């Protein structure tokens, strides 16, 4: 859209008090229509090629949706590895991840408006009839208020929005009489009791049948919720009020937003991750744009677009200024402390922040959007997918990838803002990787570990609600869509709400309470959305020029100049802080620096040296920050010592018909036998041993000779099992857990130990599978008899000759190969859960000390499951304040391989470095800083 078009120009200055309906329409249209310029960094994609890719997206959706309807419906989710539905209570609990499941056919409801966007109107009509006929919203199930709002309430409202649109067109849905809206209203009233708090912030969970606090409700005792959980309600609740005329929903959502705004940290204008719903105290005082906060910012801006209340825009602009001042460290977005915003709260980023470049497009701040998006794309090219979390030097921190759509979302919005065909190529890469690595016979499986390529028996509803919607729209021209997408705004779950709601049932009083708290220069907020004529003045290479410096940043193990260097480091004559790797306990100058940082050196009687930090003893707050960083680096050194003695998880890949390598199972390694990381993988057909426990000489050697033997865990040592199947002629062994229902989804993997004897005689590879993963192979044997598997250190590319043309080819194989060379570590934790132990680890007492014994580092043999789970804050501090960088290419090859595949989520041995207390004390020092800052304020 341009000003010559007769309407308000995309990017036209918006008066501080512009007519709100006009502003809302203008900003929303800008969200999808600024496509007038493309940069010369990539060749234009032909109409035929775009159509081909669009058709490929349609086929992929059919594969996912069709398998859900065939194998899972009416269950909430499809389990794509076992080809069945996930029903709450019938499968092993995944903790808070299951709070999205309410026995209300979640995936079907979440997919409703996707069907219309993809021109599947007949399927949409059938799906709506199924929802009205089969879905029950009165189940005795405790669900997440946040997830139920964005997925179910949003899905019903999005379905209603497009149902009435189709009805007006006159061909489909002529029978429809607002039935989805009535279901949405019923659900809205079921969620309202969650707001029965003095603050107006909702409880995080509610029982669909019994509500809150009743004995049978099993909820209502919670005290904390995440900022996004309380702040991501206004679009759906306001739309419900505008559709029905019942103002109570919008009033409750506004009250929650008002309270969050009042509780922001007034000095930094940042909000924390977790807040007490009764007192309003911040429970977690770290702040970022990822998990726990993300959609709060998104809904402030989009509430302005949909509802036209300029106070929402002012609030967003205030927060955005703080984000760009403190959190944005281009191209990174790093969490900081709300009271001490110059102090980074962690040294890794989570995958949920990938939505932020798309939000910056709506804001009109294109340059940082391009930078962060390009950084994320380079990470994807290195690992095939965006890991749940990755460090500042782009190593894997948490290795899962549950098929999140946020990066595809930002790719779509950047393409609409720039018209640059580069982003079409990015979308093609996403399609190729999904088909190559995530596609399985019964749908698409989440990645359990992006390094090994192993799968998780999970296909979340948001994959159908968002991923295919954004990918299809990326390649679709206007005439490919049966309605005008510019008349709608996307919710955080990509559900479509019509812009005409801005002028419907405007009975909510809107008063501006923002300016009395804000003294902000609004000069950089004149543009509510991008104007390509201003963003790219006479320079078609603008976007390419921004991306180019970032092309190789991920390949560098320690990128220069992208981590914030504190202003104090530039003081004239100031020396860079002491690095842990340079520290020498015999250097007097080093000891003096430690003293200044509040770090004491204690000589123990056994000859070891122990470091202890008391933040309050530091010469200044800046020196104390240096001390914290120094101690964090010492923890990292200890972690590296541990990882050098660990073995990574392995992969069992089913390569025979009809799997063709599509199913990859996470397997535990063994301390004995063939090391798959140093030798070629082992491939063969599987056969069960007799006896099945493998604890005596096999009675069916002819069945296992030349094959990979399946053995049950129990009754004897693992090494004894290995010797028995090796003597029978087996070329490898898979031990299957005898604990029925065990799964790598819910239990940490462990390493099979030897029997205390010399195990050099064991020459075959041995891997361990939990019961659930093992049953996938056993079920395959029962159905197909001949089942061939590949035992390897990581999944291998599938055999295109065996798959024929069923599997699309990829042009990024060389890039995908580079993923095998990344140095990484991972933590098995649910990111989405804002109340997990990891997410609350920064809350301690102000009186604290930090201790670390460098001499103990060499004695660490590993981490047991209990220690690993209680050590969630282990991280990789690579901040290079003096721009020095360790050259990993010069490290010995064996060490590089160890670091490459190390996975802390494994139990190894009995000697354990006592890191837990060190981390707890270190976190207490951070809390002490915050308390000091609070006192100063």
Secondary structure, DSSP 8 states (H G I E B T S, - for coil): --GGGSS--TT----TT--HHHHHHHHHHHHHH--S---TTS----HHHHHHHHHHHHHHHHHHHHHIIIIITTSSEEETTTTEEE-TTTS---GGGGGG--SS-HHHHHTHHHHHHTT-HHHHHHHHHHHHHH--S--S-EEEHHHIIIIIIHHHHHHHHHHHHHHHHTSS-TT--SHHHHHHHHHHHHHHGGG-SSS----SEEETTTBSSSGGG--S---EEEHHHHHS-HHHHHHHHHHH--THHHHHHHHHHHHHHHTSBTTTTB--SEEETTT--EEE-EE-SSTTTHHHHHHHHHHHHHH--HHHHHHHHHHHHHIIIIIEETTEE--EESSSTTSBS-SEEEGGGGGHHHHHHHHT-HHHHHHHHHHHHHHHHHHSS--SEEETTS-EEE--B----HHHHHHHHHHHHH--THHHHHHHHHHHHIIIIIEETTEE-EEEETTTTEEES-B-HHIIIIIHHHHHHHH--GGGSSS-GGGEEE-TT--EEEGGGGGS---S-----SGGG----GGGG--SS--HHHHTTT-TTHHHHHHHTTTTTTTSTT-SS-S---GGGGSTT------GGG--TT-HHHHHHHHHTTEEEEE-TTS-EEEEE-GGGSSSHHHHHHHHHHHHHHHHHHHHHHHHT----EEEEE-STTTTT-EEEEEB-BSSS--TTTS--EEEEEEE-SSTT--S--S-HHHHTTSEEEEE--SS-HHHHHHHHHHTT-SEEEEE-SSTT--TTTS-EE-B---SS--TT--SEEEEE-HHHHHHHHHHHHHHS--EEEEESS-----HHHHTTSS---S-HHHHHHGGG---------TT-TTSTGGGTT---SS--EEE-GGGGGG--B--HHHHHT-TT-------TT-----GGGS-HHHHHHHHH--SSEE--S-B--HHHHHHHHHHHHHHHHHHHHHH-
